[in-house]
């Protein structure tokens, strides 16, 4: 089952990339995620592994995931090593000067689970989609705040040196 | 098969049964007595020996979506505090038990544990011998359910597994619905000895809602004694309830359709018994403290509920 959500952020793509790929920020902006722990070195980039859990319905589901695509500042993707079968992707594109389009895609399921798995994927889809949409809103808020903070700091620095 | 043969078969399966005096020579047993002996012997013969390799993580993974549907849609279940369970290694999970033979609390906790830690983590559950002898419940062994005995418990813990036990067992699970919010292990303290002997942390798991899935009327202890179920099947109760689709349900041997009561489970912090109670702890003191702490947690969960079944 595939779900996705997107948003437009008034911040440069580099700012959005930094936040989206920061493992310490995951619990801040990813809705429904109850665990996002570093499970190996490196802490980010290709091959980085995290133990993640997301609350869906009556269970916290997830498992060990690994970053399998890493193309800064545009795309990164992961797939599951253990636990729920999942493949996640963040895609960032510059729309115009200082504006970024961000998209979060998630494909999930349990291989071999038959009809009950098929039904469970569809029953879980609205909740999953809701988590993705909330995550994108929170990413937008964080990125725009960070961009505003950077601009303010830059202006203050200019006025001090002047 | 005589009573002595039944006792010997039970011992071969690792269970001690009181030996009864053989029938007096020259005196033939009644027809009813012979029939009951044959049924009891069959039940004893069918008790499977614990084989930890019967647990099948791939089977569990494939069944998790079905458990998730039942827990999320039917029971609207909520499980809190899974982070209190040590991330790995042997641990003894001690729960209060509810819901008759359908045990919704076990279903919900099994889903929550396997989803949280992964089906790869070894996780076993103790169940009454009779449960595992039912042919239509054979798949339980693939979930890691093993016959309840001190030997099987030790085997699982020694293998480094998490082990879920319900000390109250059949006594607690069939308690009347108006005693739903009461932790009642019936004075059974074997779980404490298991935790001490195997030197593993003990994690209390408190659940609520199971006794609202039917109207449980009585445990039927007197009836069980009258029919000698304890000696033949190691059953101390013959419960009577009002449940779907049977109406009056005696024994609950064929199960029932549970009402969609909200199930809430709270996992309490882990207890290291020797650290908390000393090197040579008093088992009775531990029992009182643990059951009191679990009762306090159950009282808090009960205070959150507004209506029966709805939660």
Interface residues (C-beta under 8 A of the other chain):
Chain A: X53 X56 X57 X58 X59 X60 X61 X63 X82 X83 X84 X110 X111 X112 X113 X114 X116 X117 X119 X120 X121 X123 X124
Chain B: X58 X61 X62 X63 X64 X65 X66 X68 X69 X71 X72 X73 X75 X76 X77 X78 X79 X82 X108 X111 X112 X115 X116 X118 X120
